Amino acid sequence: MDKIIIKNAEFICDIGIYKEEKEKKQKIILDLTLFYDIEEAINTDSIDSTINYKEVIDLTKKVVEKKHYELIENLSENICNEILDKFKLEKIILKVKKPKALKNAEYAAVEIIRWPKPI
């Protein structure tokens, strides 16, 4: 199965449950793996035959900046839903990393796998 991978995309997000987190936006880092048949793109060499990475990032940024999120779990689900609604993917794996969430860890993260909803 073909994959389009975007690693370590950084965004500034209004996220957190603690008072100090709500006072200042925080950096989050995303890894996206988009499962998509790229055969047509290989044959046509056309952006119209594949997933435009910039559009994925622009849509993700829009979701990240939309509102305050308490949890990265909720943010992750919102991002996946929006991407699956816009692009015809076979599935998506999304990891959302929150640096400095814990004093003694590089980051805390949530990784989810989602498939398109049946029509």
For each residue, the residues with C-beta under 8 A, 3 or more apart:
1: 35 90
2: 35 36 37 38 39
3: 33 34 35 36
4: 33 34 36 38 50 51 53
5: 31 32 33 34
6: 9 30 31 32 34 53 56 57
7: 31
8: 29 30 31
9: 6 29 30 31 32 57 60
10: 27 28 29 30
11: 27 28 29 30 60 61 64 65
12: 25 26 27 28 64 65
13: 25 26 27 28 64 65 69 75
14: 22 25 26 65 67 68 69
15: 21 25 26 28 68 69 70 71 72 75 98
16: 20 21 22 26 70
17: 21 70 71
18: 21 22
19: 22 23
20: 16 23 24
21: 15 16 17 18 24 26
22: 14 16 18 19 68
23: 19 20
24: 20 21
25: 12 13 14 15
26: 12 13 14 15 16 21 98 99 100
27: 10 11 12 13 99
28: 10 11 12 13 15 64 72 75 96 97 98 99
29: 8 9 10 11 96 97 99 107
30: 6 8 9 10 11 60 79 94 95 96 97
31: 5 6 7 8 9 93 94 95 97
32: 5 6 9 56 60 83 92 93 94
33: 3 4 5 92 93 94
34: 3 4 5 6 51 56 83 87 89 92
35: 1 2 3 89 90 91 92 93
36: 2 3 4 50 51 87 88 89 90
37: 2 40 90
38: 2 4 41 42 50
39: 2 42 43
40: 37 43 44 49 50
41: 38 44 45 46 47 49 50
42: 38 39 45
43: 39 40 49
44: 40 41 48 49
45: 41 42
46: 41 49 50
47: 41 50 52
48: 44
49: 40 41 43 44 46
50: 4 36 38 40 41 46 47
51: 4 34 36 55 56 87 89
52: 47 55 56
53: 4 6 56 57
54: 57 58
55: 51 52 58 59 86 87
56: 6 32 34 51 52 53 59 60 83 87
57: 6 9 53 54 60 61
58: 54 55 61 62
59: 55 56 62 63 82 83 86
60: 9 11 30 32 56 57 63 64 79 82 83
61: 11 57 58 64 65
62: 58 59 65 66 82
63: 59 60 66 75 78 79 82
64: 11 12 13 28 60 61 75 79
65: 11 12 13 14 61 62
66: 62 63 78
67: 14
68: 14 15 22
69: 13 14 15 72 74 75 78
70: 15 16 17 74
71: 15 17 74 75
72: 15 28 69 75 76 96 98 108 109 110
73: 76 77 110 112
74: 69 70 71 77 78
75: 13 15 28 63 64 69 71 72 78 79 96
76: 72 73 79 80 94 96 110 112
77: 73 74 80 81 112 114
78: 63 66 69 74 75 81 82
79: 30 60 63 64 75 76 82 83 94 96
80: 76 77 83 84 92 94 112 114
81: 77 78 84 85 114
82: 59 60 62 63 78 79 85 86
83: 32 34 56 59 60 79 80 86 87 89 92 94
84: 80 81 87 89 92 114 115 116 117
85: 81 82
86: 55 59 82 83
87: 34 36 51 55 56 83 84
88: 36 116
89: 34 35 36 51 83 84 92 116
90: 1 35 36 37 115 116
91: 35 113 114 115 116
92: 32 33 34 35 80 83 84 89 113 114
93: 31 32 33 35 111 112 113
94: 30 31 32 33 76 79 80 83 111 112 114
95: 30 31 109 110 111
96: 28 29 30 72 75 76 79 109 110 111
97: 28 29 30 31 107 108 109
98: 15 26 28 72 101 107 108 109
99: 26 27 28 29 106 107
100: 26 103 107
101: 98 105 107 108
102: 105 107 108
103: 100
104:
105: 101 102 108
106: 99
107: 29 97 98 99 100 101 102
108: 72 97 98 101 102 105
109: 72 95 96 97 98
110: 72 73 76 95 96
111: 93 94 95 96
112: 73 76 77 80 93 94
113: 91 92 93
114: 77 80 81 84 91 92 94
115: 84 90 91
116: 84 88 89 90 91
117: 84
118:
119:
